[in-house]
Amino acid sequence: MSFINYSSREINCKIVYYGPGLCGKTTNLSFIFKKTNPEHRGKMISLATETERTLFFDFLPLSLGDIKGFKTRFHLYTVPGQIFYDASRKLILKGVDGIVFVADSQIERMDANMESFENMKINLKEQSYDLAGIPYVIQYNKRDLPGVAPVAELKKILNVDGAPDFEAVAAAGVGVFETLKAVVKLVLIELKKGT
C-alpha cells in the first residue's frame, strides 16, 4: 500500500527483497545503494540484533517521471533470510508494494529456495495479501558459481506463475538493476491503475 506524502508531493512505495539466508538480498541492496546518486537516496540503515539483520534505504529515481504531479520514492528492504525470524519477515512485508524473490541458484540450496518462497506466500496470506495481486519478480542469483541448477529447472520449481525473472550475479552487479527496474515498472503500472 503506497503512502502519499502531500507536502513533499511524493508517492512512497515499498519493495521487499525476500529469499533464503545468504542468497544475495543484501548484496543486491548494497550494489544498488553504491551505484545510486547520493543526491537521490537516503542513508542505508541496518537494523541489526545479535542474530539477524535487515537493510533499508530509499531512493528517488528522477528518470521515471511523475504520476499526477507526484514523484515516486522507493523504499527497499531486505528480510532476514533464516526462517526462524518469521515475525520480522511478516513485519517487513506489511504495506509491501512489490517483491523481489532472490533465489540461490546452487543445486544444494533448492530446498531452502522452495521453503522461503512458500513462507513468503504464507506470510502474505496472513496479512490478507495474495501473491497474485502483488507485483513481483524472481532473480536467480549466483549464476557464476559451479554446481548451479539450470534456469529451466529453477523456473519450473519457483516460477509456475510466469513472473518476470532474471539471471544474476549480484556480487558483480550483473542483473541487479534489470531486476529492480522490472519490479519498479510493475509497481508503477499498479499505481497508475489506482489513480
Beta strands, then each sheet from edge to edge (+ up, - down):
strand 1: 3-5
strand 2: 10-18
strand 3: 45-48
strand 4: 53-59
strand 5: 71-78
strand 6: 98-104
strand 7: 136-141
strand 8: 165-167
sheet 1: 1+ 2- 5- 4+ 3-
sheet 2: 1+ 2- 6- 7- 8-
end
